[in-house]
């Protein structure tokens, strides 16, 4: 790969234990490096999260009791047309339980599971997970990512946002949000300095 980034966070308090970008650079010889290499891309760069977004959509569906984990959905054998857009799965699936939709990462299954959720509700949950807002970690150049208000959503937006398209996140945002999933629902403000002596 041309580049990469990683974050290790303590989900019980938001402490960033490690944060790294590749390629790295020597700050003592910073003039020898291109500008993009010198950025902390874990906080500055926004990207479409893809299937990682399904976990947050699923948690909203389950929290609102719109579906149960053993409810089934038909996944159209890998191709599903919604408006003028074709949604695909990497493999052909027929009937899947909600659990299997997550296990197999079925785009079609998730799009169908989120059908009954009002778009404002999905938006509220994603905002509550911190998407579309800075984490306020205190590092320079932090991006808020992108999550458009629902008045700007098309008829397709709810479906594609539920599977991680048409939305932008930073590595720090997605790490912080996943920490909330595993710690019982607490969205902690991430930090890199715990105290000064």
C-alpha atoms as an extended CHARMM CRD file, in Angstrom:
* protein
*
       197  EXT
         1         1  UNK       CA              0.0000000000        0.0000000000        0.0000000000  PROA      1               0.0000000000
         2         2  UNK       CA              1.0690000000        3.5820000000       -0.5990000000  PROA      2               0.0000000000
         3         3  UNK       CA              0.1090000000        4.5690000000        2.9350000000  PROA      3               0.0000000000
         4         4  UNK       CA             -1.5820000000        3.3700000000        6.0860000000  PROA      4               0.0000000000
         5         5  UNK       CA             -2.6730000000        4.4590000000        9.5340000000  PROA      5               0.0000000000
         6         6  UNK       CA             -3.5400000000        2.8130000000       12.8250000000  PROA      6               0.0000000000
         7         7  UNK       CA             -4.9300000000        3.8410000000       16.1980000000  PROA      7               0.0000000000
         8         8  UNK       CA             -5.0310000000        1.8800000000       19.4500000000  PROA      8               0.0000000000
         9         9  UNK       CA             -7.5450000000        3.2760000000       21.9430000000  PROA      9               0.0000000000
        10        10  UNK       CA             -8.6220000000        2.2370000000       25.4220000000  PROA      10              0.0000000000
        11        11  UNK       CA            -12.4210000000        1.9680000000       25.0060000000  PROA      11              0.0000000000
        12        12  UNK       CA            -12.9920000000        2.4210000000       28.7220000000  PROA      12              0.0000000000
        13        13  UNK       CA            -11.8180000000        6.0460000000       28.7410000000  PROA      13              0.0000000000
        14        14  UNK       CA            -10.8420000000        7.2600000000       25.2410000000  PROA      14              0.0000000000
        15        15  UNK       CA             -7.0820000000        7.2160000000       25.8720000000  PROA      15              0.0000000000
        16        16  UNK       CA             -5.1420000000        6.9900000000       22.6100000000  PROA      16              0.0000000000
        17        17  UNK       CA             -2.4030000000        4.4800000000       23.3910000000  PROA      17              0.0000000000
        18        18  UNK       CA             -0.8660000000        4.5340000000       19.9090000000  PROA      18              0.0000000000
        19        19  UNK       CA             -1.3890000000        6.5530000000       16.7350000000  PROA      19              0.0000000000
        20        20  UNK       CA              0.7480000000        5.9880000000       13.6570000000  PROA      20              0.0000000000
        21        21  UNK       CA              0.9200000000        6.9050000000        9.9720000000  PROA      21              0.0000000000
        22        22  UNK       CA              2.9140000000        5.2250000000        7.2240000000  PROA      22              0.0000000000
        23        23  UNK       CA              5.0720000000        6.3590000000        5.5540000000  PROA      23              0.0000000000
        24        24  UNK       CA              6.6870000000        8.0990000000        8.4980000000  PROA      24              0.0000000000
        25        25  UNK       CA              9.1290000000       10.9910000000        8.4180000000  PROA      25              0.0000000000
        26        26  UNK       CA             12.0000000000       12.4140000000       10.4240000000  PROA      26              0.0000000000
        27        27  UNK       CA             10.8510000000       15.7650000000       11.8630000000  PROA      27              0.0000000000
        28        28  UNK       CA             14.4910000000       16.8790000000       12.0980000000  PROA      28              0.0000000000
        29        29  UNK       CA             14.6810000000       16.6590000000        8.2930000000  PROA      29              0.0000000000
        30        30  UNK       CA             11.1010000000       17.6100000000        7.4350000000  PROA      30              0.0000000000
        31        31  UNK       CA             12.1220000000       19.5410000000        4.3140000000  PROA      31              0.0000000000
        32        32  UNK       CA             13.0830000000       16.2280000000        2.7050000000  PROA      32              0.0000000000
        33        33  UNK       CA              9.4800000000       14.9840000000        2.7180000000  PROA      33              0.0000000000
        34        34  UNK       CA              6.3530000000       15.7710000000        0.7370000000  PROA      34              0.0000000000
        35        35  UNK       CA              3.6120000000       17.6220000000        2.6240000000  PROA      35              0.0000000000
        36        36  UNK       CA              1.1120000000       14.7410000000        2.5920000000  PROA      36              0.0000000000
        37        37  UNK       CA              3.6230000000       12.5460000000        4.4400000000  PROA      37              0.0000000000
        38        38  UNK       CA              3.9320000000       15.0920000000        7.2640000000  PROA      38              0.0000000000
        39        39  UNK       CA              0.2120000000       15.1580000000        8.0750000000  PROA      39              0.0000000000
        40        40  UNK       CA             -1.3110000000       13.1450000000       10.8860000000  PROA      40              0.0000000000
        41        41  UNK       CA             -3.7870000000       11.4920000000        8.5440000000  PROA      41              0.0000000000
        42        42  UNK       CA             -5.5660000000        9.6800000000       11.3990000000  PROA      42              0.0000000000
        43        43  UNK       CA             -7.1900000000       13.0270000000       12.2230000000  PROA      43              0.0000000000
        44        44  UNK       CA             -6.9090000000       15.0630000000        8.9980000000  PROA      44              0.0000000000
        45        45  UNK       CA             -8.0530000000       12.6770000000        6.2770000000  PROA      45              0.0000000000
        46        46  UNK       CA            -11.6610000000       11.7200000000        5.7010000000  PROA      46              0.0000000000
        47        47  UNK       CA            -12.7010000000        8.5910000000        3.7880000000  PROA      47              0.0000000000
        48        48  UNK       CA            -15.8110000000        6.5230000000        3.0960000000  PROA      48              0.0000000000
        49        49  UNK       CA            -15.9250000000        3.8910000000        5.8600000000  PROA      49              0.0000000000
        50        50  UNK       CA            -17.6580000000        1.2190000000        3.7870000000  PROA      50              0.0000000000
        51        51  UNK       CA            -18.8080000000       -1.8700000000        5.6340000000  PROA      51              0.0000000000
        52        52  UNK       CA            -17.4760000000       -0.7170000000        9.0090000000  PROA      52              0.0000000000
        53        53  UNK       CA            -20.5210000000        1.5930000000        9.1000000000  PROA      53              0.0000000000
        54        54  UNK       CA            -22.8530000000       -1.4220000000        9.1730000000  PROA      54              0.0000000000
        55        55  UNK       CA            -22.1350000000       -1.9860000000       12.8610000000  PROA      55              0.0000000000
        56        56  UNK       CA            -23.4870000000        1.4600000000       13.7550000000  PROA      56              0.0000000000
        57        57  UNK       CA            -26.5470000000        1.0250000000       11.5440000000  PROA      57              0.0000000000
        58        58  UNK       CA            -27.1650000000       -2.3840000000       13.1120000000  PROA      58              0.0000000000
        59        59  UNK       CA            -26.8400000000       -1.0250000000       16.6430000000  PROA      59              0.0000000000
        60        60  UNK       CA            -29.4230000000        1.6740000000       15.8550000000  PROA      60              0.0000000000
        61        61  UNK       CA            -31.8530000000       -0.8980000000       14.4200000000  PROA      61              0.0000000000
        62        62  UNK       CA            -31.4630000000       -3.1550000000       17.4590000000  PROA      62              0.0000000000
        63        63  UNK       CA            -31.6370000000       -0.3020000000       19.9920000000  PROA      63              0.0000000000
        64        64  UNK       CA            -34.9060000000        0.9160000000       18.4590000000  PROA      64              0.0000000000
        65        65  UNK       CA            -36.2080000000       -2.6790000000       18.3560000000  PROA      65              0.0000000000
        66        66  UNK       CA            -37.0630000000       -2.3610000000       14.6780000000  PROA      66              0.0000000000
        67        67  UNK       CA            -35.6510000000       -5.8500000000       14.0960000000  PROA      67              0.0000000000
        68        68  UNK       CA            -34.4200000000       -8.7810000000       16.1670000000  PROA      68              0.0000000000
        69        69  UNK       CA            -31.1220000000      -10.5520000000       15.6090000000  PROA      69              0.0000000000
        70        70  UNK       CA            -32.8710000000      -13.6640000000       14.2690000000  PROA      70              0.0000000000
        71        71  UNK       CA            -35.1830000000      -11.8040000000       11.8420000000  PROA      71              0.0000000000
        72        72  UNK       CA            -34.5920000000      -12.8610000000        8.2310000000  PROA      72              0.0000000000
        73        73  UNK       CA            -34.2320000000      -10.8420000000        5.0570000000  PROA      73              0.0000000000
        74        74  UNK       CA            -33.9650000000      -11.8760000000        1.4080000000  PROA      74              0.0000000000
        75        75  UNK       CA            -30.6550000000      -10.7630000000       -0.1170000000  PROA      75              0.0000000000
        76        76  UNK       CA            -31.6450000000      -11.0890000000       -3.7790000000  PROA      76              0.0000000000
        77        77  UNK       CA            -28.8010000000      -13.4570000000       -4.7390000000  PROA      77              0.0000000000
        78        78  UNK       CA            -26.2580000000      -10.6550000000       -4.8560000000  PROA      78              0.0000000000
        79        79  UNK       CA            -27.9350000000       -7.9150000000       -6.9320000000  PROA      79              0.0000000000
        80        80  UNK       CA            -30.6250000000       -5.4540000000       -5.8370000000  PROA      80              0.0000000000
        81        81  UNK       CA            -31.9130000000       -2.4390000000       -7.7220000000  PROA      81              0.0000000000
        82        82  UNK       CA            -32.9260000000        0.6090000000       -5.6950000000  PROA      82              0.0000000000
        83        83  UNK       CA            -34.1220000000        3.5270000000       -7.8040000000  PROA      83              0.0000000000
        84        84  UNK       CA            -31.5430000000        3.7270000000      -10.6180000000  PROA      84              0.0000000000
        85        85  UNK       CA            -28.7500000000        2.2910000000       -8.4750000000  PROA      85              0.0000000000
        86        86  UNK       CA            -27.6270000000       -1.3190000000       -8.2490000000  PROA      86              0.0000000000
        87        87  UNK       CA            -26.5110000000       -2.5540000000       -4.8280000000  PROA      87              0.0000000000
        88        88  UNK       CA            -24.2740000000       -5.6170000000       -4.8980000000  PROA      88              0.0000000000
        89        89  UNK       CA            -22.9140000000       -8.2000000000       -2.5170000000  PROA      89              0.0000000000
        90        90  UNK       CA            -19.5600000000       -9.8890000000       -3.0570000000  PROA      90              0.0000000000
        91        91  UNK       CA            -21.3020000000      -13.3060000000       -2.9200000000  PROA      91              0.0000000000
        92        92  UNK       CA            -24.8070000000      -14.4700000000       -3.7830000000  PROA      92              0.0000000000
        93        93  UNK       CA            -26.9850000000      -14.7890000000       -0.6890000000  PROA      93              0.0000000000
        94        94  UNK       CA            -30.6460000000      -15.7690000000       -0.4440000000  PROA      94              0.0000000000
        95        95  UNK       CA            -32.3490000000      -15.6050000000        2.9560000000  PROA      95              0.0000000000
        96        96  UNK       CA            -30.1090000000      -14.4320000000        5.8070000000  PROA      96              0.0000000000
        97        97  UNK       CA            -30.7640000000      -13.7010000000        9.4550000000  PROA      97              0.0000000000
        98        98  UNK       CA            -29.7960000000      -10.2720000000       10.7780000000  PROA      98              0.0000000000
        99        99  UNK       CA            -26.7840000000      -11.9470000000       12.4260000000  PROA      99              0.0000000000
       100       100  UNK       CA            -25.6940000000      -13.4680000000        9.1270000000  PROA      100             0.0000000000
       101       101  UNK       CA            -26.1330000000      -10.1280000000        7.3300000000  PROA      101             0.0000000000
       102       102  UNK       CA            -23.4850000000       -8.7620000000        9.6820000000  PROA      102             0.0000000000
       103       103  UNK       CA            -21.3310000000      -11.8940000000        9.5590000000  PROA      103             0.0000000000
       104       104  UNK       CA            -21.2810000000      -11.9570000000        5.7360000000  PROA      104             0.0000000000
       105       105  UNK       CA            -21.2990000000       -8.1390000000        5.4750000000  PROA      105             0.0000000000
       106       106  UNK       CA            -24.2500000000       -8.1570000000        3.0830000000  PROA      106             0.0000000000
       107       107  UNK       CA            -24.8980000000       -4.7170000000        1.6000000000  PROA      107             0.0000000000
       108       108  UNK       CA            -28.3020000000       -5.7990000000        0.3380000000  PROA      108             0.0000000000
       109       109  UNK       CA            -29.2910000000       -7.2830000000        3.6810000000  PROA      109             0.0000000000
       110       110  UNK       CA            -28.3830000000       -4.1030000000        5.5600000000  PROA      110             0.0000000000
       111       111  UNK       CA            -30.1740000000       -1.8770000000        3.0620000000  PROA      111             0.0000000000
       112       112  UNK       CA            -33.3120000000       -3.9540000000        3.5220000000  PROA      112             0.0000000000
       113       113  UNK       CA            -32.9940000000       -4.0580000000        7.3210000000  PROA      113             0.0000000000
       114       114  UNK       CA            -32.7470000000       -0.2670000000        7.5530000000  PROA      114             0.0000000000
       115       115  UNK       CA            -35.8140000000        0.2940000000        5.3280000000  PROA      115             0.0000000000
       116       116  UNK       CA            -38.2150000000        0.7830000000        8.2660000000  PROA      116             0.0000000000
       117       117  UNK       CA            -35.9680000000        3.2370000000       10.0900000000  PROA      117             0.0000000000
       118       118  UNK       CA            -36.8270000000        6.9130000000        9.4990000000  PROA      118             0.0000000000
       119       119  UNK       CA            -33.8950000000        8.7950000000        7.9950000000  PROA      119             0.0000000000
       120       120  UNK       CA            -33.8880000000       11.3240000000       10.8500000000  PROA      120             0.0000000000
       121       121  UNK       CA            -33.4500000000        8.4750000000       13.3250000000  PROA      121             0.0000000000
       122       122  UNK       CA            -30.4470000000        7.0310000000       11.4620000000  PROA      122             0.0000000000
       123       123  UNK       CA            -28.9390000000       10.5080000000       11.2130000000  PROA      123             0.0000000000
       124       124  UNK       CA            -29.4060000000       11.0760000000       14.9740000000  PROA      124             0.0000000000
       125       125  UNK       CA            -27.6860000000        7.7950000000       15.8400000000  PROA      125             0.0000000000
       126       126  UNK       CA            -24.7450000000        8.4750000000       13.5380000000  PROA      126             0.0000000000
       127       127  UNK       CA            -24.3460000000       11.9760000000       15.0140000000  PROA      127             0.0000000000
       128       128  UNK       CA            -24.4850000000       10.4780000000       18.5170000000  PROA      128             0.0000000000
       129       129  UNK       CA            -21.6410000000        8.1530000000       17.5370000000  PROA      129             0.0000000000
       130       130  UNK       CA            -19.6540000000       11.2950000000       16.6570000000  PROA      130             0.0000000000
       131       131  UNK       CA            -19.7970000000       11.2180000000       12.8690000000  PROA      131             0.0000000000
       132       132  UNK       CA            -19.8590000000       14.6020000000       11.1550000000  PROA      132             0.0000000000
       133       133  UNK       CA            -18.2140000000       16.3380000000       14.1490000000  PROA      133             0.0000000000
       134       134  UNK       CA            -14.6640000000       16.8160000000       15.3800000000  PROA      134             0.0000000000
       135       135  UNK       CA            -13.6990000000       14.6280000000       18.3270000000  PROA      135             0.0000000000
       136       136  UNK       CA            -11.9600000000       17.6490000000       19.9240000000  PROA      136             0.0000000000
       137       137  UNK       CA             -8.8490000000       15.6070000000       20.6270000000  PROA      137             0.0000000000
       138       138  UNK       CA             -6.7970000000       18.7940000000       20.4420000000  PROA      138             0.0000000000
       139       139  UNK       CA             -4.5470000000       17.8360000000       17.5370000000  PROA      139             0.0000000000
       140       140  UNK       CA             -3.9820000000       20.2900000000       14.6900000000  PROA      140             0.0000000000
       141       141  UNK       CA             -5.8910000000       19.9140000000       11.4460000000  PROA      141             0.0000000000
       142       142  UNK       CA             -8.6630000000       17.6590000000       12.7100000000  PROA      142             0.0000000000
       143       143  UNK       CA            -11.3930000000       17.0400000000       10.1340000000  PROA      143             0.0000000000
       144       144  UNK       CA            -15.0510000000       16.6980000000       11.0840000000  PROA      144             0.0000000000
       145       145  UNK       CA            -15.6070000000       14.2460000000        8.2370000000  PROA      145             0.0000000000
       146       146  UNK       CA            -18.9080000000       14.6050000000        6.4070000000  PROA      146             0.0000000000
       147       147  UNK       CA            -22.4690000000       13.6480000000        7.2760000000  PROA      147             0.0000000000
       148       148  UNK       CA            -24.9770000000       15.7650000000        5.3920000000  PROA      148             0.0000000000
       149       149  UNK       CA            -28.1970000000       16.8570000000        7.1440000000  PROA      149             0.0000000000
       150       150  UNK       CA            -31.2280000000       14.8300000000        6.0820000000  PROA      150             0.0000000000
       151       151  UNK       CA            -32.7000000000       17.7450000000        4.1010000000  PROA      151             0.0000000000
       152       152  UNK       CA            -29.8490000000       17.1700000000        1.6520000000  PROA      152             0.0000000000
       153       153  UNK       CA            -30.3650000000       13.3990000000        1.4180000000  PROA      153             0.0000000000
       154       154  UNK       CA            -31.6810000000       11.8630000000       -1.7830000000  PROA      154             0.0000000000
       155       155  UNK       CA            -34.0660000000        8.9190000000       -1.8350000000  PROA      155             0.0000000000
       156       156  UNK       CA            -30.9980000000        6.6880000000       -2.0130000000  PROA      156             0.0000000000
       157       157  UNK       CA            -29.0100000000        8.3190000000        0.8100000000  PROA      157             0.0000000000
       158       158  UNK       CA            -30.3680000000        6.3760000000        3.7860000000  PROA      158             0.0000000000
       159       159  UNK       CA            -29.6240000000        3.0660000000        2.0630000000  PROA      159             0.0000000000
       160       160  UNK       CA            -26.0800000000        3.8830000000        0.9810000000  PROA      160             0.0000000000
       161       161  UNK       CA            -25.1370000000        5.6910000000        4.2020000000  PROA      161             0.0000000000
       162       162  UNK       CA            -26.2110000000        2.5840000000        6.1310000000  PROA      162             0.0000000000
       163       163  UNK       CA            -23.4530000000        0.6530000000        4.3070000000  PROA      163             0.0000000000
       164       164  UNK       CA            -20.8120000000        3.3690000000        4.5830000000  PROA      164             0.0000000000
       165       165  UNK       CA            -21.1180000000        5.2910000000        1.3420000000  PROA      165             0.0000000000
       166       166  UNK       CA            -21.9750000000        9.0000000000        0.9020000000  PROA      166             0.0000000000
       167       167  UNK       CA            -20.4360000000        9.6940000000        4.3380000000  PROA      167             0.0000000000
       168       168  UNK       CA            -16.8620000000       10.5980000000        5.3270000000  PROA      168             0.0000000000
       169       169  UNK       CA            -15.0920000000        9.6550000000        8.5570000000  PROA      169             0.0000000000
       170       170  UNK       CA            -11.6110000000        9.9390000000       10.0050000000  PROA      170             0.0000000000
       171       171  UNK       CA             -9.7150000000        7.0160000000       11.4810000000  PROA      171             0.0000000000
       172       172  UNK       CA            -10.0290000000        8.6950000000       14.8810000000  PROA      172             0.0000000000
       173       173  UNK       CA            -13.8140000000        9.0560000000       14.5440000000  PROA      173             0.0000000000
       174       174  UNK       CA            -14.3480000000        5.4290000000       13.5950000000  PROA      174             0.0000000000
       175       175  UNK       CA            -12.0640000000        4.2150000000       16.3910000000  PROA      175             0.0000000000
       176       176  UNK       CA            -13.8540000000        6.3860000000       18.9580000000  PROA      176             0.0000000000
       177       177  UNK       CA            -17.2500000000        5.1870000000       17.7150000000  PROA      177             0.0000000000
       178       178  UNK       CA            -16.2310000000        1.5080000000       17.8520000000  PROA      178             0.0000000000
       179       179  UNK       CA            -15.0230000000        2.0770000000       21.4050000000  PROA      179             0.0000000000
       180       180  UNK       CA            -18.5690000000        3.2070000000       22.2820000000  PROA      180             0.0000000000
       181       181  UNK       CA            -19.9380000000        0.0000000000       20.7490000000  PROA      181             0.0000000000
       182       182  UNK       CA            -17.7690000000       -2.2130000000       22.9290000000  PROA      182             0.0000000000
       183       183  UNK       CA            -17.8970000000       -0.2540000000       26.1960000000  PROA      183             0.0000000000
       184       184  UNK       CA            -21.6690000000       -0.2090000000       26.6440000000  PROA      184             0.0000000000
       185       185  UNK       CA            -22.4780000000        2.9750000000       24.7360000000  PROA      185             0.0000000000
       186       186  UNK       CA            -20.2150000000        5.6670000000       26.2260000000  PROA      186             0.0000000000
       187       187  UNK       CA            -18.7150000000        8.0150000000       23.6280000000  PROA      187             0.0000000000
       188       188  UNK       CA            -15.5870000000        9.3230000000       25.3270000000  PROA      188             0.0000000000
       189       189  UNK       CA            -13.6500000000       12.3270000000       24.1220000000  PROA      189             0.0000000000
       190       190  UNK       CA            -10.3350000000       10.8580000000       22.9440000000  PROA      190             0.0000000000
       191       191  UNK       CA             -7.0890000000       12.2310000000       24.3530000000  PROA      191             0.0000000000
       192       192  UNK       CA             -3.3580000000       11.7530000000       23.8650000000  PROA      192             0.0000000000
       193       193  UNK       CA             -2.0880000000       13.4860000000       27.0370000000  PROA      193             0.0000000000
       194       194  UNK       CA             -3.5060000000       12.2800000000       30.3510000000  PROA      194             0.0000000000
       195       195  UNK       CA             -1.6560000000       14.7160000000       32.6340000000  PROA      195             0.0000000000
       196       196  UNK       CA              1.3890000000       16.9420000000       33.0150000000  PROA      196             0.0000000000
       197       197  UNK       CA              3.8200000000       16.6090000000       35.8860000000  PROA      197             0.0000000000
